[in-house]
């Protein structure tokens, strides 16, 4: 069995380069920049007011001595011409500062009598003025390549006058479930049948990093049918093929055999982890091929631990790995064997607000309820002697992404 870290390293060495594409801002959320974001203009593009009030020359403001109102400057309609000596201009938030003004006094500190405006105190030069380029200047690098675009970053890109951004392409993924016993949800169960559930968890788990996830449905444990389905996936030119079930070495576990017949070079097919030992990885040209276990918990945990980092790396993330957080465990953990254990758990806060984690001791890899209730995985190292209550443990939040 291969250690988890070595398996991930071997997968990373075979990740294909997907290239880049330019997409409009509306489609760029969570995509990864392939080149720095550079400002196309200065923001704000002019000296602007930071509030509603009056634009003045600071040196001419004497408490109680009125200035003559010369006009108005508002967003999209600036005061035209120069503000003369002894004058002030009514101004609104975001409006261009008139030529000749160097400060803004908020309206609550002004008294208006007709066109005569007096003020309570003399402002410092620059008061309530957003100088040109206060946010950023033309030509400045605003974001580096390799960042995954958040809503705030898209806001910044739009402010910098970018209608579209160049980002890493995302892969097309095909997902296939195998097994004579599987039937779709909603089907009346016959003798010896079970509901196929894996694809319904895997597809949304992988979708954030995919251009498209193709559901190839269920294929029976039949070599000819399996070969036809897998060949159809390869013919579609998918970047990643994910199968569940049938990848072990039982008499009717045909996936690995058929994949080899179709030209897949199998790199490994057993991992030193639980749940999820019978995980297969190989390549066919540029296509990555993963054979996940058929048990629901094993399939989702291996996809979280192995496939998500691979997809993040493929799509250009600077740090493709899951964020591990150190959290004290409410209950002690038993000794662990030679396989790294990704233990189901729930996160909560104690009476004073500190995070804590409670292990779920159910270890059966077909017990979907326990994983559905979990919001974290405790990473228990190989050959751990056990962990007493209150000790800090490594935790992967399942909300990671």
Protein Blocks (a to p, Z undefined) as FASTA:
>chain_A
ZZfklmmmmmmmmpccebjadddfklmgoiacfbdcddfbdcdfbdcdfbdcddddfklp
cghiacddfbdcdehiacedjddehiacdddehiacdehiabdcdfklcccehjaccdfb
dcdehiapacehklpcehiafbdghiacdfklmmmmmmnopabdcdddddddddddedjk
bccehiacdehiacdfklmmmmmmmmmmcfbdcdebjadddfklmmmmmmmmmmnopabd
cdeehiambfklmklmmmmmnopacfbfcdcddehilacdddehjbccddddfblklmmm
mmmmmmmmmmmmmnopablcdcddddddfbdcddddfbdcdddddddddfkopacddddf
bfbfklmklmmmpcbdcdddehiabjcehiacddddfkbZZ
